[in-house]
């Protein structure tokens, strides 16, 4: 007897945890209802032909900055989620610091949710923030449904009285104690403020304001010192840690050693550290400025060695957009963030699989599975399996193209990857069974993204 489906994606090369297999995917009610060769279905069932495409789990981007409320003119939920969908992402976790007010108390979370309601093309979760003076607010944020908490060990910048300030050691330690009690994860930007601020001040006093001068102010030593300090506090408090955008093999190795000692810690890096170097920063200018900064080619090779050895947990974009005018001029004054979310999956498939033969299930683990597991969204998200959400990126692994400005869906169409040739391309993206993006058509669905809250049992609850 024919099974009833809302849609069948037919004969794609499906990327499963255990390997690749050509399968039909039957979708019902936004979920994966069946996986099999030559599924039986009604002649009236819509079919999407995917015979020459790879079907990957939609990326779960655990690190994006959509600047609402109040700074949506930098990037908001509409344009940001469209760019992610065009890049094969179906779930993202929005950081707490660039909206006004930042998400460090319940009232600010409510304003963020109001800004997101009905605007996001794909599903999303939200980070809360840990800053000096808000430890008593963490419980209410946790109960409301934040995915975890983010803190900076160096100054994130910003102006005004309601900025997202870096944590002092007392706040970091006490915050870890509270977050451990709440059972959530603390995500850390790990750079020593004392090191980077003094080096930056000295460079500017001496009139050194170029690309490599900026890089020199934020050495790997600053990253490693902060990582080791945070790991010591985690050992004392039992707090689960996630290190964002680690830029060095030295940082990865320190975290790997902590895992071996039994600490509950994960490590993330970003595509830009694996695809760009400090020499690209010199050539491209502030459009490629980020913190930590791009490293040398040798540093990048050593970071790739850590990835190839299986010691990285998560790949995330750290999409940090701004108006193009803020990415020009002086390297110390320009905004320190890269617009790259639309290219994350294609970059990693190109650099990782096509160039370095990293198996697709391993890349999918870092792009989708591990972030879903770490932040309470698995098994709903991050995997192609019966019962999971029907979230897919359909990729032509043989389609080469050169990224142009008019390909970008960002509000401000700049990216360090413009002009770069990729050996693959996202052809279509499905979110909970709905086709939200198609190459050549663009956004093809309404803004049906759902707010996700972490499930204690790992199921991933939806809320509004």
GUMIGU-140302 format. One record per residue (C-alpha): residue number from 1; residue in one letter; chain; x, y, z. Coordinates in Angstrom, 1 decimal, m for minus. Each point is the difference from the previous one (the first is absolute). Layout:
NUM/A/A/X/Y/Z
...
***
This chain:
1/X/A/0.0/0.0/0.0
2/X/A/1.3/3.5/m0.9
3/X/A/1.0/2.2/2.9
4/X/A/m1.4/3.4/0.5
5/X/A/2.6/2.8/m0.1
6/X/A/m0.1/3.8/m0.4
7/X/A/3.1/m0.2/m2.2
8/X/A/2.6/m2.4/m1.2
9/X/A/3.6/1.0/m0.7
10/X/A/1.0/m2.6/m2.5
11/X/A/3.4/m1.8/m0.5
12/X/A/2.3/2.5/1.6
13/X/A/3.4/m1.1/1.4
14/X/A/m0.9/0.3/3.6
15/X/A/2.6/0.9/2.6
16/X/A/m0.6/m2.2/3.0
17/X/A/2.0/m0.3/3.2
18/X/A/1.4/m3.4/m1.2
19/X/A/0.6/0.9/m3.6
20/X/A/m1.6/0.9/m3.4
21/X/A/m2.9/m1.8/m1.5
22/X/A/m2.3/0.7/m2.9
23/X/A/m3.5/0.2/1.5
24/X/A/m3.4/1.4/m0.3
25/X/A/m1.2/2.2/2.9
26/X/A/m3.7/0.0/0.9
27/X/A/m1.1/3.1/1.9
28/X/A/m3.3/0.3/2.0
29/X/A/m1.0/2.8/2.3
30/X/A/3.4/1.7/m0.3
31/X/A/1.8/m3.2/1.3
32/X/A/2.0/m2.7/m1.7
33/X/A/m2.6/m2.8/m0.2
34/X/A/2.0/m2.6/m2.1
35/X/A/3.4/m0.6/m1.5
36/X/A/0.5/m2.7/m2.5
37/X/A/0.8/m1.1/m3.5
38/X/A/m2.9/0.4/m2.4
39/X/A/m2.6/1.0/2.5
40/X/A/m3.6/m0.7/m0.9
41/X/A/m2.3/3.1/m0.1
42/X/A/m3.1/1.3/m1.5
43/X/A/0.1/1.3/m3.6
44/X/A/m1.3/3.3/1.4
45/X/A/2.9/0.5/2.3
46/X/A/2.3/2.9/m0.9
47/X/A/3.5/m1.2/m0.9
48/X/A/3.3/1.9/0.0
49/X/A/2.5/m1.7/m2.2
50/X/A/3.5/0.0/1.6
51/X/A/1.7/m2.8/m1.9
52/X/A/3.2/2.0/m0.7
53/X/A/0.1/1.8/3.3
54/X/A/1.3/m0.6/3.5
55/X/A/m2.5/0.4/2.8
56/X/A/1.6/1.1/3.2
57/X/A/m1.7/0.9/3.3
58/X/A/m0.6/3.7/0.1
59/X/A/2.8/1.9/1.7
60/X/A/m0.6/1.0/3.6
61/X/A/2.0/3.2/0.3
62/X/A/0.5/0.5/3.7
63/X/A/1.6/3.5/m0.3
64/X/A/m1.6/2.8/m1.9
65/X/A/m0.6/3.7/0.8
66/X/A/m3.3/1.3/m1.2
67/X/A/m0.2/3.5/1.5
68/X/A/m3.6/0.3/1.0
69/X/A/m1.5/1.7/1.8
70/X/A/1.0/3.5/m1.0
71/X/A/3.0/m0.8/m2.3
72/X/A/m1.9/m1.8/m2.7
73/X/A/1.4/2.4/m2.5
74/X/A/3.3/m1.8/0.5
75/X/A/m1.6/m3.4/m0.5
76/X/A/m3.4/m1.3/1.1
77/X/A/m1.9/m3.3/0.1
78/X/A/m1.4/0.4/m3.5
79/X/A/3.2/0.5/m1.9
80/X/A/2.2/m2.0/2.3
81/X/A/m2.2/m3.1/m0.1
82/X/A/m0.3/0.2/m3.7
83/X/A/3.7/0.1/m0.4
84/X/A/0.3/m3.1/2.3
85/X/A/m2.6/m1.8/m2.0
86/X/A/1.8/0.7/m3.3
87/X/A/3.0/m1.6/1.6
88/X/A/m1.7/m3.2/1.1
89/X/A/m0.6/1.0/3.6
90/X/A/m3.4/m0.9/1.6
91/X/A/0.6/0.9/3.7
92/X/A/2.0/2.8/1.6
93/X/A/0.8/1.2/3.5
94/X/A/0.0/3.8/0.3
95/X/A/2.6/1.6/2.3
96/X/A/m1.1/2.4/2.8
97/X/A/2.3/3.0/m0.4
98/X/A/m0.7/2.1/m3.1
99/X/A/m3.7/0.9/0.5
100/X/A/m1.1/2.9/2.2
101/X/A/m0.5/m1.0/2.7
102/X/A/2.2/m3.0/0.1
103/X/A/m1.6/m3.3/1.1
104/X/A/1.2/0.1/3.6
105/X/A/m3.4/0.2/1.8
106/X/A/m3.5/m1.4/m0.6
107/X/A/m1.5/3.3/m1.3
108/X/A/2.8/0.1/m2.7
109/X/A/m0.7/m3.6/m1.0
110/X/A/m3.7/0.9/m0.4
111/X/A/0.9/2.9/m2.3
112/X/A/2.3/m2.3/m2.0
113/X/A/m2.8/m2.6/m0.4
114/X/A/m2.4/2.8/m1.1
115/X/A/2.4/1.1/m2.7
116/X/A/0.5/m3.6/m1.2
117/X/A/m3.7/m1.0/m0.1
118/X/A/m1.1/m0.7/m3.5
119/X/A/3.2/1.3/m1.5
120/X/A/2.4/m3.0/m0.2
121/X/A/0.0/m2.3/m3.0
122/X/A/1.5/m2.8/1.9
123/X/A/0.0/m1.3/3.6
124/X/A/1.9/1.8/2.8
125/X/A/1.1/m0.1/3.6
126/X/A/1.4/2.8/2.1
127/X/A/3.0/0.4/2.3
128/X/A/m0.2/1.9/3.2
129/X/A/2.9/2.1/1.3
130/X/A/2.2/0.0/3.1
131/X/A/1.3/3.5/0.8
132/X/A/1.1/1.7/3.2
133/X/A/m3.1/0.6/2.2
134/X/A/m2.5/m2.4/m1.6
135/X/A/0.7/m3.3/1.8
136/X/A/m3.3/0.2/1.8
137/X/A/m1.7/0.2/m3.5
138/X/A/1.4/m3.2/m1.3
139/X/A/m2.7/m2.3/1.5
140/X/A/m2.9/2.0/m1.5
141/X/A/1.7/m0.1/m3.4
142/X/A/0.6/m3.8/0.3
143/X/A/m3.6/m0.6/1.0
144/X/A/m1.2/2.1/m2.9
145/X/A/1.9/m2.2/m2.5
146/X/A/3.4/1.3/m0.9
147/X/A/2.3/m2.7/m1.4
148/X/A/2.9/1.0/2.2
149/X/A/2.1/3.1/0.9
150/X/A/2.7/2.0/m1.7
151/X/A/2.8/2.0/1.6
152/X/A/3.0/1.9/m1.2
153/X/A/3.4/m0.2/1.7
154/X/A/1.1/3.0/m2.1
155/X/A/m1.8/3.2/m0.8
156/X/A/m2.6/m0.5/m2.8
157/X/A/m0.2/3.7/m0.7
158/X/A/m3.1/2.2/m0.3
159/X/A/m1.2/3.3/1.3
160/X/A/m2.7/1.2/2.4
161/X/A/m1.1/m0.9/3.5
162/X/A/m1.6/m3.3/m1.0
163/X/A/3.0/m1.8/m1.6
164/X/A/0.9/m3.6/0.3
165/X/A/3.1/0.2/2.3
166/X/A/2.7/m2.6/0.4
167/X/A/0.0/m2.0/3.2
168/X/A/2.6/0.5/2.8
169/X/A/1.3/m3.1/1.7
170/X/A/m2.4/0.2/2.9
171/X/A/m3.0/0.2/m2.3
172/X/A/1.4/m2.8/m2.2
173/X/A/0.5/m2.3/3.0
174/X/A/m3.4/0.8/1.7
175/X/A/m1.8/m0.2/m3.3
176/X/A/1.5/m3.4/m0.7
177/X/A/m1.3/m1.2/3.4
178/X/A/m3.5/1.2/m0.8
179/X/A/0.0/m1.3/m3.6
180/X/A/1.2/m3.4/1.3
181/X/A/m3.0/0.0/2.5
182/X/A/m2.3/0.8/m2.9
183/X/A/1.4/m2.8/m2.1
184/X/A/0.7/2.1/m3.1
185/X/A/3.1/0.8/m2.0
186/X/A/2.2/3.1/0.2
187/X/A/1.5/1.1/m3.4
188/X/A/3.2/2.0/0.3
189/X/A/1.8/2.5/m2.2
190/X/A/3.4/m0.9/1.4
191/X/A/2.6/2.8/m0.4
192/X/A/1.9/1.6/2.8
193/X/A/m1.2/3.6/0.3
194/X/A/3.2/1.1/1.8
195/X/A/2.2/m1.3/m2.8
196/X/A/m2.0/1.3/m2.9
197/X/A/m0.9/3.4/1.4
198/X/A/3.6/0.9/1.0
199/X/A/1.4/m1.2/m3.3
200/X/A/m2.7/1.9/m2.0
201/X/A/0.7/3.2/2.0
202/X/A/3.7/m0.3/m0.6
203/X/A/m0.4/m0.7/m3.7
204/X/A/m2.2/3.1/m0.5
205/X/A/2.3/2.2/2.1
206/X/A/2.8/m1.0/m2.4
207/X/A/m2.1/0.7/m3.1
208/X/A/m0.2/m3.6/m1.0
209/X/A/m3.6/m0.4/m1.4
210/X/A/0.3/m2.5/m2.9
211/X/A/m1.4/m3.5/m0.4
212/X/A/2.9/m1.8/1.4
213/X/A/0.3/2.5/2.8
214/X/A/m3.5/m0.9/1.1
215/X/A/0.8/m3.7/m0.3
216/X/A/3.0/0.5/2.2
217/X/A/m2.1/1.5/2.8
218/X/A/m2.0/m3.2/0.4
219/X/A/2.6/m2.9/0.1
220/X/A/m0.8/m3.6/0.5
221/X/A/1.5/0.4/3.5
222/X/A/m3.0/2.2/0.9
223/X/A/m2.4/m2.7/m1.2
224/X/A/1.9/m2.8/1.8
225/X/A/0.2/1.9/3.3
226/X/A/m3.7/0.6/0.1
227/X/A/m0.8/m3.6/m1.0
228/X/A/2.1/m1.3/2.8
229/X/A/m1.4/2.4/2.6
230/X/A/m3.6/m0.9/m0.9
231/X/A/0.8/m3.8/0.0
232/X/A/1.4/0.4/3.6
233/X/A/m3.2/1.7/1.1
234/X/A/m2.1/m2.7/m1.8
235/X/A/1.9/m2.6/1.9
236/X/A/m0.8/1.7/3.3
237/X/A/m3.7/0.7/m0.7
238/X/A/m1.1/m2.9/m2.2
239/X/A/m1.3/2.4/m2.7
240/X/A/m0.5/m1.3/m3.5
241/X/A/2.1/2.2/m2.4
242/X/A/m0.1/0.6/m3.7
243/X/A/2.9/2.0/m1.5
244/X/A/m1.1/2.0/m3.0
245/X/A/2.2/0.9/m3.0
246/X/A/3.2/m1.6/1.1
247/X/A/2.6/1.1/m2.5
248/X/A/3.0/m2.1/0.9
249/X/A/1.2/m3.6/0.3
250/X/A/1.4/0.9/3.4
251/X/A/m3.4/0.9/1.2
252/X/A/m1.6/m3.2/m1.3
253/X/A/2.7/m2.1/1.6
254/X/A/m0.5/1.6/3.4
255/X/A/m3.7/m0.7/m0.2
256/X/A/0.6/m3.5/m1.2
257/X/A/2.2/m0.6/3.1
258/X/A/m2.7/1.3/2.2
259/X/A/m2.5/m2.4/m1.6
260/X/A/2.4/m2.9/0.8
261/X/A/m0.1/1.1/3.7
262/X/A/m3.8/m0.3/0.0
263/X/A/m1.1/3.6/m0.5
264/X/A/m3.2/0.6/m1.9
265/X/A/1.3/2.3/m2.7
266/X/A/m0.3/0.5/m3.7
267/X/A/1.9/2.0/m2.6
268/X/A/m1.2/1.9/m3.0
269/X/A/1.9/1.6/m2.9
270/X/A/m1.2/2.0/m2.9
271/X/A/0.4/m0.4/m3.8
272/X/A/1.9/3.2/m0.3
273/X/A/2.9/m1.4/2.1
274/X/A/0.1/m3.0/m2.3
275/X/A/m0.3/1.8/m3.2
276/X/A/1.7/3.4/0.5
277/X/A/3.4/1.1/1.4
278/X/A/1.5/3.2/1.2
279/X/A/1.3/0.6/m3.5
280/X/A/m3.6/0.0/m1.2
281/X/A/m0.7/2.7/2.6
282/X/A/2.8/2.1/m1.5
283/X/A/m1.5/m0.4/m3.5
284/X/A/m3.7/0.2/0.8
285/X/A/0.1/2.7/2.7
286/X/A/m2.4/0.4/2.9
287/X/A/m2.7/m2.1/m1.7
288/X/A/2.0/m2.9/1.4
289/X/A/0.7/1.4/3.4
290/X/A/m1.2/m2.1/3.0
291/X/A/1.0/m0.8/3.5
292/X/A/1.9/m2.2/0.6
293/X/A/1.7/1.0/m3.2
294/X/A/0.9/m2.1/m3.0
295/X/A/3.2/m1.9/0.6
296/X/A/3.1/m0.9/m2.2
297/X/A/m0.1/m2.8/m2.6
298/X/A/2.0/m2.2/2.3
299/X/A/m2.4/0.6/2.9
300/X/A/m2.9/m0.9/m2.4
301/X/A/1.7/m3.2/m1.0
302/X/A/0.3/m1.0/3.6
303/X/A/m3.7/0.8/0.6
304/X/A/m0.9/m2.2/m3.0
305/X/A/2.1/m2.8/1.6
306/X/A/m2.1/0.2/3.1
307/X/A/m3.2/m0.2/m2.1
308/X/A/1.3/m2.9/m2.0
309/X/A/0.8/m1.8/3.3
310/X/A/m3.6/0.3/1.1
311/X/A/0.7/2.4/2.9
312/X/A/m2.4/2.8/m1.0
313/X/A/m3.6/m0.2/1.1
314/X/A/m1.9/2.8/m1.8
315/X/A/0.4/2.2/m3.1
316/X/A/m1.9/3.2/0.2
317/X/A/0.0/3.3/m2.0
318/X/A/0.3/2.7/2.7
319/X/A/m2.0/2.1/m2.5
320/X/A/0.6/3.5/1.3
321/X/A/m1.4/2.5/m2.6
322/X/A/0.0/3.8/m0.1
323/X/A/m0.6/2.8/m2.5
324/X/A/2.7/0.0/m2.7
325/X/A/1.2/3.4/1.1
326/X/A/1.1/m1.5/3.2
327/X/A/2.4/m2.5/m1.8
328/X/A/2.1/2.7/m1.5
329/X/A/3.1/2.1/0.9
330/X/A/2.0/m0.5/3.2
331/X/A/0.5/m3.6/1.1
332/X/A/m0.3/0.9/3.7
333/X/A/m3.2/2.0/m0.5
334/X/A/m1.8/m2.3/m2.5
335/X/A/m2.7/m2.4/1.2
336/X/A/1.6/m3.3/1.1
337/X/A/m2.4/m2.6/m1.5
338/X/A/m0.3/m2.0/m3.2
339/X/A/m3.1/m0.4/m2.1
340/X/A/0.3/m3.7/m0.9
341/X/A/m3.0/m2.0/1.0
342/X/A/m1.3/m0.6/m3.5
343/X/A/3.2/m1.7/m1.0
344/X/A/0.8/m2.2/3.0
345/X/A/m1.2/m3.3/m1.3
346/X/A/1.3/0.5/m3.5
347/X/A/3.4/1.1/1.3
348/X/A/0.3/m3.1/2.2
349/X/A/m1.1/m2.4/m2.7
350/X/A/2.4/1.6/m2.4
351/X/A/3.0/0.4/2.3
352/X/A/m0.7/m3.1/2.0
353/X/A/m1.4/m2.6/m2.2
354/X/A/0.9/1.0/m3.6
355/X/A/3.6/1.2/0.9
356/X/A/0.9/m2.1/3.0
357/X/A/m2.2/m3.1/m0.2
358/X/A/m1.7/0.5/3.3
359/X/A/m2.9/m2.5/m0.1
360/X/A/m3.4/1.7/m0.3
361/X/A/m1.4/m1.6/3.1
362/X/A/2.9/1.5/2.0
363/X/A/m0.7/3.4/m1.4
364/X/A/m3.7/m0.4/0.7
365/X/A/0.8/m1.0/3.6
366/X/A/1.7/3.4/0.6
367/X/A/m2.5/2.1/m2.0
368/X/A/m3.2/m1.6/1.2
369/X/A/0.1/m3.0/2.4
370/X/A/2.3/1.3/2.8
371/X/A/m1.6/3.5/0.3
372/X/A/m3.4/m1.6/0.2
373/X/A/1.2/m2.4/2.7
374/X/A/1.9/2.5/2.0
375/X/A/m2.8/2.5/0.2
376/X/A/m3.0/m2.3/0.7
377/X/A/m1.5/m0.1/m3.6
378/X/A/0.8/m3.6/m0.8
379/X/A/m1.5/m2.4/m1.2
380/X/A/m2.5/2.5/m1.5
381/X/A/2.8/1.8/m1.7
382/X/A/3.4/m0.8/m1.5
383/X/A/m0.5/m3.4/m1.5
384/X/A/m1.9/m1.8/m2.9
385/X/A/m2.0/m2.7/1.8
386/X/A/m3.6/m1.0/0.4
387/X/A/m1.7/2.2/2.4
388/X/A/2.3/3.0/m0.4
389/X/A/m1.0/3.3/m1.5
390/X/A/0.1/m0.1/m3.8
391/X/A/2.9/2.5/m0.2
392/X/A/2.2/m0.4/m3.0
393/X/A/2.7/1.7/m2.2
394/X/A/0.0/m1.4/m3.5
395/X/A/3.4/0.6/m1.5
396/X/A/1.5/m0.5/m3.5
397/X/A/3.5/m1.2/0.8
398/X/A/1.0/0.5/m3.6
399/X/A/m1.2/3.5/m0.6
400/X/A/2.8/2.5/0.0
401/X/A/m0.8/3.7/0.3
402/X/A/1.5/3.3/1.0
403/X/A/m1.8/2.0/2.7
404/X/A/m1.2/3.4/m1.1
405/X/A/m1.4/2.9/2.0
406/X/A/m3.5/m0.5/m1.5
407/X/A/0.0/m3.6/1.3
408/X/A/0.0/1.2/3.6
409/X/A/m3.2/0.3/2.1
410/X/A/1.5/2.1/2.7
411/X/A/m1.4/3.5/0.7
412/X/A/3.5/1.4/m0.8
413/X/A/1.5/m2.0/m2.8
414/X/A/3.6/m0.3/0.9
415/X/A/2.0/m3.1/0.8
416/X/A/3.6/m1.1/m0.1
417/X/A/m1.1/m2.9/m2.2
418/X/A/m1.3/2.2/m2.9
419/X/A/2.1/m1.0/m3.1
420/X/A/0.8/m3.4/1.5
421/X/A/m0.6/m3.1/m2.1
422/X/A/m1.8/m2.9/1.7
423/X/A/0.0/m3.6/m1.3
424/X/A/m3.6/m0.7/1.2
425/X/A/m3.2/1.9/0.5
426/X/A/m3.2/m0.2/2.1
427/X/A/m2.8/m0.6/m2.4
428/X/A/m3.0/m0.1/2.4
429/X/A/m0.7/0.2/3.8
430/X/A/m2.9/m1.6/1.8
431/X/A/m1.1/1.0/3.5
432/X/A/m2.5/m2.4/1.7
433/X/A/m1.0/m1.3/m3.4
434/X/A/m0.6/3.4/m1.6
435/X/A/2.3/1.1/m2.8
436/X/A/1.2/3.4/1.1
437/X/A/2.8/0.6/m2.6
438/X/A/0.6/m1.1/m3.6
439/X/A/3.0/1.1/m2.1
440/X/A/m1.3/2.3/m2.7
441/X/A/m3.2/0.8/1.8
442/X/A/1.4/1.2/3.3
443/X/A/m2.3/0.0/3.1
444/X/A/m3.1/m2.1/m1.0
445/X/A/m1.9/m0.2/3.3
446/X/A/m1.4/2.1/2.7
447/X/A/1.7/0.8/3.3
448/X/A/m1.0/m3.1/1.8
449/X/A/3.0/m0.4/2.4
450/X/A/m0.8/m1.2/3.5
451/X/A/1.7/1.0/3.3
452/X/A/1.7/m3.1/1.5
453/X/A/0.7/m0.5/3.7
454/X/A/2.3/m2.6/1.3
455/X/A/m1.6/m3.2/1.2
456/X/A/1.3/m1.6/3.2
457/X/A/m0.3/m3.4/m1.6
458/X/A/1.7/1.2/m3.2
459/X/A/m3.2/0.2/m2.1
460/X/A/0.0/3.7/m0.8
461/X/A/m3.3/1.7/0.9
462/X/A/m1.6/2.6/m2.2
463/X/A/m1.6/3.1/1.6
464/X/A/m1.2/3.4/m1.0
***
